[in-house]
Amino acid sequence: MTVFILVSGMFTGTHIWRDTAARLTAAGAEAHPVALTGLEGPGAAPGDGTDLETHVEDVLAVIDSVGTAAGREIVLVGHDYGIHPALGAADRRAERVGRVVYLDANMPRDGVPALATVPDQSLRERLAGLAGAGGDGSAGAVLPPPAHDAWPLWGSTEGVAGADLDQLTALAAPQPLGTLLQPLRLTGAVDSVPTTGVLCTGNGTSIEMLQLLVGFGDPALRALVDPRVTFFELPTGHWPMLSRPAELTDVLLRAAAGEGHRLDPVDAERGAHRRQFLLDVPDVPRERHGTVDLYLPDAAEPRPAVVLVPGGPVPADARPTPWDWPTLSGYARYAAGSGVVGAVLDHRLHGLADYGRAADDVAAAVELVRADPRVDADRIALWFFSGGGPIAADWLDAPPVWLRCLAATYPILAPLPNWGLPDGRFRPARAVANAGALPLVLTRVGLEMPEIAATVEEFLSAAEDCGADVEVIDVPRGHHAFETRDPTDTSREAVRHAMRSVLSHVGRHDTP
């Protein structure tokens, strides 16, 4: 018999598992939701010493209460914050736990507190300040639960019925700060336990996105290609036990049986982002100036420039960095071969908290390019790719007169639900209302990841509402990063079309 031990996330108690637990029991399994100290309703009293260790002990108590008869395999399910006490307990009872399920949860690491996974960046900083002010800063302190309309700040509520959201709010409990500020301690014993990740696509993540990130060579993600690691997707928001309990039950039962998708091992030297650019481009002079590469045309007089902004986040230790990837250098060489300066920058977008400094890097790179005597400073285009898209909001919100065109290729044009970016910035779908007459060129791929495609449609809808000048170039059978993944005639023509459009706006009309 499979025994499921269910650990809830922030502000929530055993009540959220009611439907899922009943379905698991009906399927012949056992289900034991864990009552975490201080989280069983708004009137719960956590006590001054409630911290992560308290919740680890809560989970251990349930594990130890389960019989050890042969054939009784424990599957430990951690939702959201709940993965931290779940992992802490599994590390101490690795011989008892048959599988750990990460239910729309991050990947905790030894020595890192759960605070690092709080989606709201400004809140993380405030709580970190509490910790720095007085030891753990948490004695008796709590984080109030969200108001009814604030739950989306903690994860997408897609699919959650109104009555369920009402109850989620009514039964929410304050989160003891010690549970967020105390570092997780792992010995490494849990590394031997098979795992399953259940990804809620409505909350902004998917198997395809994970595969792409693994391909970038992030050392923190190497463990995900272990054959003992499986994945499932659920087309819903962050609370599938409320929005899709039947589907969640099926996934948990299949996970217990060892089913699920396995990621492909990726040789970083042959990852999709490292493949050859789909067009033959000229070998033009390249100069590196700090964090900007200039690809120079054969011209005596100053020429317009196209500044190419890479996507991300990409790990800080990834090599080569995106400005040396064939896609960005391919576009830059193509631009230089067409008579304009191609510029590629190397920004510091290594994590979701880095958008501010990456935006500063873009602004500094643009000024460096405009100051170069070989550049016509009054004829500049900015071209954003993939995860660099949110940075475009700054330029849409207040376009300078010398910005002649803004382009975006398979971009993310609104923060994904689980990003926790500040509310007032990095939202091109909002900023486009202020773009005025700025020409916009958007390359859209038909096989885009759904969570990204939704941001593009949001942007286009907003652009239509405000009458923005948007030219859409479609690649119907193209994937994200189609320039190296889908070298078809249609893809090649899409790149040529986009380049012709962009360069026509900065004043060059002789692109091939």
Buried (B, 14 or more C-beta within 10 A) or exposed (E): EBBBBBBBBBBBBBBBBBBBBEBBEEEEBBBBBBBBBBBBBEEBEBEEEBBBBBBBBBBBEBBEEBEEEEEBBBBBBBBBBBBBBBBBBBBBBBEBBBBBBBBBBBBBEBEBBBBBBBBBBEBBEEBBEBBEEEEBBBBEBBBEBBEEEEBBBBBBBBBBEEEBBEBBBEBBBBBBBBBBBBBBEBEEBBEEBBBBBBBBBBBBBBBBBBBBBBBBBBEEBEEBBBEBBBBBBBBBBBBBBBBBBEBBBBBBBBBBEEEBBBBEEBEBEEBBBBBEBBBEBEEBEBEEEEBBBBBBBEEEEBBBBBBBBBBBBBBEEBEBBBBBBBBBBBBBBBBBBBBBBBBBBBBBBBEBBBBBEBBBBBEBBBEBBBEBEBBBBBBBBBBBBBBBBBBBBBBBBEBEEBBBBBBBBBBBBBBBBBBBBEEEBBBBBBBBBBBEEBBBBBBBBEBBBEBBBBBBBBBBEBBEEEEBBBBEBBBEEBBBBBBBBBBEEBBBEBBBBBBBBBBBBBBBEEBE
